[in-house]
Amino acid sequence: MRVIRVGILASGRGRNLQAIIDEVEAGTVPAEIVVVISDNHKAPALERARLHGLATVFLDPKSVTDAAHPRQAYDRKLLQALNRYQAELVILAGYMRIVSSVLLDAYALRMMNIHPSLLPSFPGLRAQQQALDHGVRISGCTVHFVTEGVDEGPIILQRAVPVHEGDTVETLSERILNEECQLLPQAIRLFAEGRLHVTGGTVHIRTGKLA
């Protein structure tokens, strides 16, 4: 099976990054993490990557000089870094910037995001708080392809997480994150195995059983 070259964008703790690293090192996901890129030089995700001998890049948003189109200018630098490492698939793992058409065009249906809700419910920021505010009994997480609309891309995988009486944002977030750490590596594996097919905005998974 061909090994897919993966670039990961992260802004924070890197829990999902660690889950991917663990599955790659265990040989259960046919992927090579070629670079981890962050917009935050203090992101623990960068240190996690370095501890595993992975290439890391910090791209400072303040270095962008194009005041008229800062997002596009930043993403051009990001794309240059991804191209330098020949990344075939890009994973947003706790990446806190909205990507522009620069990346979307270059990685159409080759960029995945993990979101802490059962999309299309509760897109955007503070999804766990939104779930609690609406009194839902079931929340969860979603892996989806990234498109122009925020959290609107074709859904790849989802997993439900019950909302308990007395849950706080912190307790619900932790349970959802535990599921995210299982779901995201599975989605990468499906992509690497060539089992994801998108028609009409819907992801179809070709037959085969995940180990």
C-alpha positions in Angstrom: 0.0 0.0 0.0 1.3 3.5 -0.9 2.2 5.7 2.0 0.5 9.1 1.8 2.5 12.3 2.7 0.7 14.3 5.3 1.2 17.9 6.4 -0.5 18.9 9.7 -1.5 22.4 10.7 -1.9 23.0 14.4 -2.3 26.0 16.7 -2.6 24.4 20.2 -1.9 21.4 22.4 -1.6 18.9 19.7 -3.7 16.1 21.1 -5.1 15.1 17.7 -1.6 15.4 16.3 -0.3 13.0 18.9 -3.1 10.5 18.1 -2.0 10.6 14.4 1.6 10.3 15.3 0.8 7.2 17.5 -1.2 5.5 14.8 1.4 6.2 12.1 4.2 4.9 14.3 2.1 1.8 15.1 1.8 1.1 11.4 -2.0 1.3 11.5 -2.2 4.4 9.2 -0.3 4.2 6.0 1.0 7.8 6.2 4.2 9.8 6.7 3.9 13.1 8.6 6.3 15.2 6.5 5.8 18.5 8.4 3.9 20.1 11.2 3.2 23.8 10.7 1.9 26.2 13.3 0.9 29.9 13.5 1.8 29.9 17.2 5.4 29.5 18.1 4.4 28.5 21.6 2.1 25.7 20.5 2.8 22.5 22.4 2.0 20.7 19.1 5.4 21.8 17.8 7.2 20.3 20.7 5.2 17.1 20.4 6.3 16.9 16.7 10.0 17.6 17.6 10.0 14.9 20.2 9.1 12.4 17.4 11.8 13.8 15.1 9.3 15.5 12.7 10.0 18.6 10.7 8.3 21.7 12.1 7.7 25.1 10.7 6.5 28.3 12.6 4.9 30.8 10.2 4.4 34.1 12.0 1.1 35.8 10.9 2.7 39.1 11.8 5.3 38.6 9.0 2.6 39.2 6.4 3.0 42.6 4.7 0.0 42.5 2.4 -2.4 44.5 4.5 -5.1 44.3 1.8 -5.2 40.5 1.6 -3.5 39.2 4.8 -5.2 35.7 4.8 -4.2 35.0 1.2 -0.7 36.3 1.7 -0.2 34.1 4.8 -1.6 31.1 3.0 0.7 31.6 0.1 3.6 31.2 2.5 1.9 28.2 4.0 1.4 26.6 0.6 5.1 27.2 -0.2 6.0 25.3 3.0 3.6 22.4 2.2 4.9 22.2 -1.4 8.5 22.2 -0.1 7.7 19.0 1.9 5.6 17.6 -0.9 2.5 17.2 1.3 -0.3 15.3 -0.5 -2.9 15.6 2.3 -3.4 18.4 4.7 -4.9 18.0 8.2 -6.2 20.8 10.3 -5.7 19.5 13.8 -6.8 22.3 16.1 -5.7 24.9 13.6 -7.3 28.3 14.6 -7.1 30.2 11.3 -9.7 30.2 8.5 -8.0 29.1 5.4 -8.4 31.0 2.1 -8.9 30.1 -1.5 -5.1 29.9 -1.9 -5.1 26.6 0.1 -8.6 25.5 -0.8 -7.8 25.5 -4.5 -4.5 23.8 -4.1 -5.8 21.1 -1.8 -9.4 20.6 -3.0 -10.8 17.4 -1.4 -7.3 16.9 0.0 -7.7 18.9 3.2 -9.5 17.6 6.3 -10.7 19.2 9.5 -11.9 17.8 12.8 -14.8 19.6 14.5 -16.3 19.0 18.0 -20.0 18.6 17.0 -22.2 16.5 14.8 -22.2 18.8 11.8 -24.2 20.5 10.3 -25.2 21.3 13.9 -23.1 23.8 15.8 -20.5 24.9 13.3 -17.9 27.5 14.1 -16.4 28.4 17.5 -17.6 27.2 20.9 -19.4 24.2 19.5 -19.5 22.5 22.9 -21.0 25.5 24.5 -23.6 25.7 21.7 -24.6 22.1 22.4 -25.0 22.8 26.1 -27.0 26.0 25.4 -29.4 24.1 23.2 -29.9 21.3 25.7 -29.0 18.5 23.2 -28.7 15.0 24.5 -26.2 13.8 21.9 -23.2 15.7 20.7 -20.0 14.4 19.0 -17.4 15.1 16.4 -17.0 15.2 12.7 -14.2 14.8 10.2 -14.9 16.7 7.0 -13.2 18.0 3.9 -12.5 21.7 4.1 -14.4 24.0 1.7 -15.0 27.7 1.6 -17.9 27.6 4.0 -16.9 27.3 7.7 -17.4 23.6 8.7 -19.6 23.1 5.6 -17.5 20.6 3.7 -18.4 17.0 2.8 -18.7 14.9 5.9 -16.3 11.9 6.0 -16.8 10.4 9.5 -18.8 11.2 12.6 -19.0 9.8 16.1 -21.7 10.5 18.7 -21.0 11.5 22.3 -23.7 11.6 24.9 -24.3 14.8 26.9 -24.6 14.0 30.6 -26.7 15.9 33.1 -24.4 18.4 34.8 -21.8 18.4 32.0 -19.7 21.5 31.6 -17.9 22.7 28.5 -14.7 21.2 30.0 -16.1 17.7 30.7 -18.0 17.5 27.4 -15.0 18.8 25.5 -12.7 16.1 27.0 -15.1 13.3 26.1 -15.5 14.6 22.5 -11.7 15.0 22.2 -11.2 11.4 23.2 -13.4 10.4 20.2 -11.7 12.9 17.9 -8.4 11.2 18.6 -9.7 7.9 17.2 -11.8 9.3 14.4 -9.2 11.5 12.7 -6.6 8.8 12.1 -9.3 6.6 10.7 -10.2 9.2 8.2 -6.6 9.6 7.1 -6.4 5.8 6.7 -9.5 5.8 4.5 -8.0 8.5 2.3 -4.7 6.8 2.0 -6.4 3.5 1.0 -8.3 5.4 -1.7 -11.6 4.5 -0.2 -13.2 8.0 -0.2 -15.3 9.1 -3.1 -17.2 12.4 -3.3 -20.2 12.9 -5.5 -22.7 15.8 -5.2 -21.2 16.9 -1.9 -21.5 13.5 -0.3 -18.7 11.3 0.8 -19.1 7.6 -0.1 -16.8 5.1 1.5 -15.8 2.1 -0.6 -16.2 -1.3 1.0 -13.6 -2.6 3.3 -13.2 -3.1 7.0 -11.0 -0.9 9.2 -8.8 -3.0 11.4 
